[in-house]
Amino acid sequence: MTQKLTIKQRKELETKLARALKQSMKHLSTELQKIMLDDLVTAFQNRIKVLNRAQKKRSY
């Protein structure tokens, strides 16, 4: 992943995470669940960017 997720891809990832974390987040309000999922997707994107950059540096 070298580019930002499309809106559709981001929504799909949020949906998959929501399904996987349903039990863990069930005590949170709907609004807080949405915030949590958005944060997780953003963190995932940022981590992928960092790892891609690190890998490129090691390839030289």
Kinemage of the C-alpha trace (Angstrom):
@kinemage 1
@onewidth
@group {chain A} dominant
@subgroup {mainchain}
@vectorlist {calphas} color= white
{ca met a 1} P 0.000 0.000 0.000
{ca thr a 2} L 1.836 3.064 -1.215
{ca gln a 3} L -1.134 5.350 -1.517
{ca lys a 4} L -4.032 6.399 0.638
{ca leu a 5} L -7.004 4.108 0.864
{ca thr a 6} L -9.972 5.058 -1.253
{ca ile a 7} L -13.154 5.930 0.600
{ca lys a 8} L -14.572 2.541 -0.378
{ca gln a 9} L -11.468 0.661 0.819
{ca arg a 10} L -11.432 2.606 4.082
{ca lys a 11} L -15.115 1.788 4.700
{ca glu a 12} L -14.505 -1.897 3.930
{ca leu a 13} L -11.616 -1.995 6.403
{ca glu a 14} L -13.716 -0.248 9.062
{ca thr a 15} L -16.490 -2.799 8.510
{ca lys a 16} L -14.095 -5.726 8.857
{ca leu a 17} L -12.566 -4.261 12.011
{ca ala a 18} L -16.016 -3.588 13.461
{ca arg a 19} L -16.938 -7.222 12.887
{ca ala a 20} L -13.685 -8.491 14.391
{ca leu a 21} L -13.842 -6.200 17.423
{ca lys a 22} L -17.588 -6.302 18.035
{ca gln a 23} L -17.321 -8.007 21.432
{ca ser a 24} L -14.508 -5.737 22.604
{ca met a 25} L -16.329 -2.535 21.698
{ca lys a 26} L -19.892 -3.495 22.598
{ca his a 27} L -19.847 -1.419 25.794
{ca leu a 28} L -18.917 1.763 23.914
{ca ser a 29} L -21.523 4.092 22.508
{ca thr a 30} L -22.045 4.034 18.742
{ca glu a 31} L -20.260 7.364 18.437
{ca leu a 32} L -17.229 6.126 20.369
{ca gln a 33} L -17.162 2.938 18.302
{ca lys a 34} L -17.012 5.018 15.124
{ca ile a 35} L -14.207 7.139 16.568
{ca met a 36} L -12.287 4.021 17.614
{ca leu a 37} L -12.629 2.420 14.184
{ca asp a 38} L -11.548 5.612 12.435
{ca asp a 39} L -8.505 5.850 14.709
{ca leu a 40} L -7.574 2.217 14.062
{ca val a 41} L -7.783 2.613 10.284
{ca thr a 42} L -5.734 5.815 10.417
{ca ala a 43} L -3.122 4.161 12.636
{ca phe a 44} L -2.970 1.210 10.244
{ca gln a 45} L -2.414 3.499 7.256
{ca asn a 46} L 0.310 5.412 9.062
{ca arg a 47} L 2.079 2.233 10.173
{ca ile a 48} L 2.044 0.866 6.623
{ca lys a 49} L 3.603 4.118 5.349
{ca val a 50} L 6.377 3.948 7.943
{ca leu a 51} L 7.116 0.297 7.219
{ca asn a 52} L 7.155 0.894 3.465
{ca arg a 53} L 9.661 3.730 3.911
{ca ala a 54} L 11.831 1.593 6.187
{ca gln a 55} L 11.775 -1.256 3.703
{ca lys a 56} L 12.747 1.050 0.822
{ca lys a 57} L 15.741 2.316 2.794
{ca arg a 58} L 16.920 -1.240 3.457
{ca ser a 59} L 16.593 -2.159 -0.242
{ca tyr a 60} L 19.410 0.146 -1.355
